[in-house]
Amino acid sequence: MIAENVKKVLAEIASGNKFGEKVTLVAATKTRTPEEINEAIAAGVTDVGENKVQEFTAKFDAVLGARRHFIGHLQTNKVKYLIGKAELIHSLDRFELADELQKRAEKAGWVAACLLEVNIGSELSKGGFSADEARAAYERLRGYPNIRLEGVMAMLPLSDDEALLRSLARQMRALFDELRQEDENCLHLSMGMSGDWRLCVEEGSNMIRLGTSLFGPRHYPQAEA
């Protein structure tokens, strides 16, 4: 099933987005076993992303042949575990985190490739810079010598209002285009998950993060009585 799902998604995105850009599929591997992840890689997945640092490190040596992304909320005290291992961190959502990344990366002689997280729906339950402050935040973060910004990331709200979702997605694409004009490293608009990825690609996303669409429903471990 996993291989079939991967090949189906890859076929759908093969023609790229409406701007002629390649769309990168990042397999969101939260709760998935190394065996499941390696099956997805064998089927054509080139990029995998974890939400939790503990899972990222636990599976690191068992998963082979893919670029490693970190796509979840990142606590400052967990940054040290990603240094030298995460090839792209999607969730740079505050300056406190940037300061810790800079300190750890400089000490290790490493450059952290990151995406600026934008709270495009202004949701209290989500982190990220607001749409109004994102551009200034991006410019400020470009000054950190051991952080290389490579674009922006957003999660659209859970909503049945397609017009609203398309409006927010277009705002993200407009921000991405503005930033890209001034920064040649701005390559990725990471936007779109299993419930909304087609809409996001239609509106210009060039990186999507899919879990359920590839692996099926998540199975969380049962708590012991």
N, C-alpha and C positions, 0 to 999 in steps of 0.2 A: 504493500500500500504506500509506504513512504516513497519508494522509488517512483511509482506512478504519479504521486502527487507532485514530487519535485519536477519531473519531466513535463507535467502539464503546465505548471507555473512558468517554467523556463520557456516553454513554447509560446505562452501568452505574452511574455515580455521580450521576446526575441527581437521584435521590430523597434524596441526602444520607446521613449516617450514622444510627445508631439513636437519636442524641440530637437529631435534627432539624437538624443543622448542615450547611451546604453543605460539600462536599468539593472542595478546590482541587487541580487537576492541575498539577503542575510537571513540564515536560518536561526530563529530564536529558539534556543535549546534549553530553556528553563525546565527542570525536572526530567529531561530526556537522558537516557543512558548513553554512554559512549558508543554502544553497538548501534543504537538508533541513529545517532549523529553520523557515525561512519557510513551507515547505509545511505544517508542523504548525500554525503560527500561523494560516495561512489556513483550516485545517480546524477551528479553534476553540480552540486552546491560547492561554491568556492569560498564562501564567507560564513562564519558562524558567530553568534552573539549570545553571551550569557548576561543574565540580570543580576546574579548574586556573585560576589567575589569568592565565596566559599566553593560554589559550584565551578566557577572559572578555574580555580587552582586545582580542585580535585580531579577534574576531567582533562587537564591540560596535556598531560603526557599520553593519555589514552586516545585522544582524538588527533587524527593525522591528516595532513594535506589540505588545510584550509587556513585562511586568514582569520585571526581571532579579534573579535570585537567585544567591547563591554557596552551593554545597552541599557543597564538599569541605573537606579539612583546610586551614587557613589559616596559613601561616607569617607570623611577625611582620614580616619584611622585605618582604613582599608586600602588606601592608595598604594602603600608600599608593596602590596602583593601583585599589583599590575605592572609595576615598573619593569620595562624590558620585555614584557609579554603581550600586552594589549596593543594590537596594531592600529586600532581606532577606538577612541572612547567617545561615545555618542552623547554623553550626559554631563557636559561641563555646564553647570547650571547656576554657579555662584562664584564670587571672587575668593571666598574662603577656600573652596576646593582648588581653584587655580593656584593660590599661594602654596598649598601643600604639594600639588603636582609639580610646580616649579622647583620647590626645594628638593623634593625627592629625585626628580629627573636630573637636575643639575648635579646632585651628588653622585648619581650613577653614570653621568656622561651620556645621557639619553635624551631624546626629544619625544615628547608625548603628542601624538597626533590626536586632535580632538574636534568634536563638533559642538558648536554653541547650542545649548538647548533653549528653545523659545516656547514659552507658555502661551501659545497662540489663542487658546480659548479662554484665557484669563481665569483658569480654574484653581480654586483654593486648594484642591487636593493634589495638585501637581506642582513640581518645581519648575525652574527655568526663568529666564529673563522675560519680561513683558515685551510685547511687540514694540511698544514705544521706546524701550530702553535697549533693545537688542543691538541696534546699529552702533550706538556709543560703546556698549559692552564689548562688541566684537573688536572695535578699534583699540580699546584699552588692552584687551587680552592679546592682541597681536604684538604688544610690547614685551611680553614675557619671552625671554630668549629660549627657554626649553619647552615651550608649548607652541605647536604649529597648528593653527586653526585650518581645517580643511572643509568647512562648510557649516551647515545648520541642521538641527534636528527638531522635529515637533511631533506631538501626539494629538490628533484631532479629538474633540470631545465625543463621547458616546451620545449620538443623537440620530433621530430619524429625519431631521430637517436637512435634506440634501442641499438645498440652496445655501444654508448656513455653512455646511461643511465645505462646499465648493468655494465659497467666499473666503473662508479661512485658509484653505489650501492655496488659493490664488495670492493671498497676502504673503504667505510663506514663499511662494515662487518669486514674487516681486522683490522681497527682501533678499533672497538668494541672488537674483540677477543684479541688484544694486551692489551687493558685497563683492560679487565676482568681477565686476568692472574694475574694482580697485585692488583685488587680491588674486593673483594667479593661482594661489594654493586653494582657493575656494572652489571645490570640485563637487561636493556632495550635498544634496537636499534629501536627507533621510526622513521620509514621511510615508506612512502607510503600514498598517498591520493587517491581520487576517480579515477583519471586518470591513476595512475601507480601502484596501490597497489599490483596487482598480480605479476608484475615484481619484486617489492621490496621483497615480501614474497619469491619468487623463489630464490632470491639472499641472503636471510638470515634475513630479517627484522622480528622482533617478536612483533612489535606494530605498528598498522596502524591507521590513523586518517581519517575517512570517514564522509562526509557530504552529498553531492549530491547523492551518491550511496544509501544512506539510506532514505533520506527525499525528494529527487527530487530537481529540480532547486530551487535556492533561490528566494524569493520574497522580494525585498527591498521596504521599504515604499516610496510612491511618495512624492516628495517635494511639499509643498504648494505653490500655485501661489502667 
